[in-house]
Amino acid sequence: MDKKFTNVLISLVVILAIFGIVMFALGTQTIGPFNFSVDQATLVMRFVFVVLGLLIAFAVYWFTRENAAWEVGTREVVWMAIGAALYAVFSWLFNGTVFVVPSLSQVSLRPAIAIPMFFGYAFGPVVGFFSGAVGNMFGDALTGFGLSPQWSIGNGLVGFVAGMAMLFKDKKKSMDTVLWISGVLALLTVVLFFLNRGQKNALFFDPANNIFGDATISIFAGVAILVGFVLVLAVRFGFAKNEDIAAAVTWGMLGNIVGILFASLSDIFINGFSLAAAIVGEFLPAAGPNLIFAAILVPLFVGAYAAVRKQSGR
Amino acid sequence: MLVAWRFRKREKSFIQWFDPRAWIRFYLCFLVSTLAFWDVRFLLPFFAVSIFVLATSGVKWYEMKRAFLFIVGFVFFFAFLTFLTGRGGTEVYKTEHLIRQLKAPFTILGWTPTLDITVERAFFGVSQFVRVFSIAIMTILIPYSLNPALYGITFKGLGLPDNIAYAMDLTMRFIPTFGRDFQLTMDAQRARGYELEKISGGLIAQVRKLGPLMVPVTIHAIIGSEDIIDAMDLRAFGVGPRTWLDQLTYHRRDRILVAFGVLILVASLVAGFWGLGSFWVPAQLLALAGR
């Protein structure tokens, strides 16, 4: 086994071990009305989805293992830590109770999601995965929401897929493919929304009005993914000459769709949700607003980072 | 600059008497064991352990006042909310025995606010409070008691490879640093007239306005990382097996602590396997409900 293979394999096994320890320790926690409780059967299912998420990451690595994007050296170790810590801190600040960022028409603002997208794109899939998965785990722990391991892996996949941009030589061609795939997936999920208008928004909590995921999903929350897609399109073609910004946003979008879709679909098996409940009740209210963040905040990060690199010459 | 958690060496601290690896192992056993039960009779020993550890931790009240009040307030608030709404408890009980129904003397658009006080809701709230409080107390003490200089060697000692142990070490160290950086950035932006509390406009405008907070903190972190990377490279990080400045040594008391943790874990899992420790309400309360 070469060193790179060993590094990636060890990283994945270790992440699995961390999740194994943490989820069996905290994965059954119920905090008040927020239903994070899991019986033993679903705990095993959650672990199965953690393994499945890691297998997806490993399969992508296996087929592209010659690529330099998989190197894990000193820089990657530090960036992993920075990405995870920033994601945890921003999650705690914006998703928790420190700053109550208002939600609009059931769309709560989660700006922290831009961190794994940016770190994945800028520093590679391994850094993106660690930032998303470990950052989400620490963020949840700090926020006090309890832990949901398959959602942490989903967040890891957001950064991982964003980092897959490094695996393709022809950035432009890969971006167009990603746009098509993302567009089709977004459209399909919105069609499902219009076929299930009475579906509850499982992610909308409003203690002041005694709403805990039982309000019917609003039209804006349902179509936010299309709004985000249009914004991404605008960035893709508006910044056609700045390939980095266009690619970061486009790959961030696919990462968001794949990662959140993975986490939402896992709830079909874990919590017994129907497909409509998983897609309309969970995926759309989470992935839609995330796309809006991808389109607005990720270009700011990429632009600022490019300026720093230019200045430092690294 | 790294900002550390509020750790300091404390005289006669029970937690600090042990090797941090032993304490983390015991802590994980404690967590899993606590989560195996909903029966308050089974949870009370864990509650007692957490109170004992808190009392002997050597952490002063003024040091942990804010964090403690926040956590206790949070746990109490959600336990009370569960009592009011009954949500969350339906996972562990199916039937409810009504003690009293309180109806508001007014209606809101034809709806009369009603509070059903049931035996199960009330006792589920109590069980939930005891359960989460025990875990929260044990968790909150860790940053006050675990030396940040030992994070890396502790993770390594728990079996993680050097790279990941160090990444986890750095992640834990960076969290308070970036929290502090965020506060500084927000103060600086406020001095320029930026007001997060008055963020307004549509969704896109609101998101855009978060940029002046998030971008400087992130970019500053990345710029700062170059110094850390250089320092690590100069010390040949990753070239061979890592050595650690501090060495941890297991003593007899550490082995006893781990053995005790494993013992309560096994006992809890066996009890859970036999169906013991599931949600319980006192017969006297059920009698109160007229059953």
Interface residues (C-beta under 8 A of the other chain):
Chain A: N7 I10 S11 V14 I15 A17 I18 I21 F24 A25 L26 T28 Q29 T30 I31 G32 P33 F34 N35 S37 D39 Q40 V72 G73 T74 R75 V77 V78 W79 M80 A81 I82 A84 A85 L86 A88 V89 F90 W92 L93 F94 F99 V101 P102 L104 V107 L109 P111 A114 I115 F118 F130 V134 G135 F138 L142 G144 P207 N210 F212 L231 P289 I292 F293 I296 L297 L300 F301 A304 Y305 V308 S312 R314
Chain B: L28 L31 V32 L35 I71 F74 V75 F77 F78 A79 L81 T82 T85 R87 G88 E91 V92 Q128 V132 I135 G159 L160 P161 N163 I164 Y166 A167 M168 D169 L170 T171 M172 R173 F174 I175 T177 F178 G179 F182 L196 I199 G202 L203 I204 Q206 V207 R208 L210 G211 M214 V215 V217 T218 I219 A221 I222 I223 S225 E226 I228 I229 M232 D233 F237 G238 G272
